[in-house]
Amino acid sequence: MNPGAGTPIQAIADGVVREVGNPSGSLGVYAIIDHQIEGQTVSSLYAHMAYGSLALSVGQTVKVRQLVGLVGSTGASTGAHLHLGISVNGTPVDPYAWLTQKVK
């Protein structure tokens, strides 16, 4: 997704931050949030965020639309974009298809 550098990234649902990472890895600045949605564990990954923009810490409770960070180009990236990943019960799914189905 390419909403433009510096665009705020918001959590897709209420949840708890499982992991955050620094820009030294391929994902750059990233966060993983675990959510309980319709009886399933859904994990959302937000990667390549701008340096210094990560607004979360491990164990923090987040609300839907809460600021996660800002779109950036950290890690293995050639331009500003949001790498959004979604897994349901540990299985990766197409994030666009999942969001289209779940967000009404």
C-alpha positions in Angstrom: 0.0 0.0 0.0 1.4 3.4 -0.9 -0.6 6.1 0.9 2.4 8.4 0.9 5.4 9.0 3.2 4.4 10.3 6.6 0.8 9.2 6.4 -0.5 8.0 9.8 -1.0 4.2 10.2 -3.9 3.1 12.3 -4.6 -0.2 14.0 -7.2 -2.4 12.2 -8.9 -3.5 15.5 -8.5 -3.5 19.2 -5.7 -5.7 20.4 -2.4 -6.1 22.2 1.1 -5.4 20.8 3.0 -8.6 20.6 6.3 -7.4 19.0 8.0 -4.3 17.8 11.2 -4.0 15.8 13.9 -1.6 14.9 15.1 -0.6 11.5 18.0 -3.1 11.4 16.0 -5.9 9.9 14.3 -6.4 6.5 11.0 -5.2 7.9 12.5 -1.9 9.1 10.5 -0.3 11.9 7.5 -2.6 12.5 4.8 -3.7 14.9 2.7 -6.8 15.3 -0.6 -6.6 17.0 -2.7 -9.6 18.1 -6.5 -9.2 17.9 -9.4 -11.5 18.9 -11.9 -11.2 16.1 -14.9 -13.5 15.7 -13.3 -16.1 18.0 -10.1 -16.2 16.0 -6.6 -14.8 16.7 -5.8 -12.3 14.0 -2.3 -10.8 13.8 -1.6 -7.6 12.0 1.9 -6.6 10.9 2.7 -3.0 10.0 6.2 -2.6 8.5 8.7 -0.1 6.9 7.4 2.7 9.2 9.4 5.9 9.4 12.3 6.2 11.8 11.1 7.5 15.2 7.4 7.2 14.4 6.6 3.9 16.2 3.9 4.9 18.7 3.5 1.5 20.5 5.4 -0.8 22.9 5.2 -4.6 23.6 2.3 -5.5 25.8 0.4 -2.2 25.2 -3.4 -2.5 24.6 -4.5 -0.6 21.5 -7.8 0.5 20.2 -9.1 0.4 16.6 -7.8 3.4 14.6 -5.1 4.1 17.3 -1.9 5.5 15.8 0.7 2.7 15.1 3.3 4.9 13.4 3.9 6.7 10.1 4.4 5.4 6.6 8.1 5.3 5.8 10.8 3.4 3.9 12.9 1.5 6.5 14.4 -1.9 6.1 14.4 -3.7 2.8 12.4 -1.0 1.0 12.9 1.1 -2.2 10.3 3.7 -1.4 7.8 4.8 1.2 4.9 2.3 1.6 3.0 0.4 4.2 3.7 -3.4 4.3 0.5 -4.7 5.9 0.3 -8.4 6.7 -2.6 -10.2 8.3 -2.5 -13.8 9.7 -5.6 -15.7 11.0 -4.8 -18.3 13.6 -1.2 -18.2 12.3 -2.0 -18.6 8.6 -1.1 -15.6 6.4 -4.1 -14.3 4.3 -4.5 -11.7 1.6 -4.8 -8.5 3.7 -6.9 -6.6 1.1 -9.3 -9.5 0.7 -9.6 -9.9 4.5 -10.1 -6.2 5.1 -12.7 -6.0 2.3 -14.7 -8.8 3.8 -14.4 -7.7 7.5 -14.8 -3.9 7.2 -18.3 -3.0 6.3 
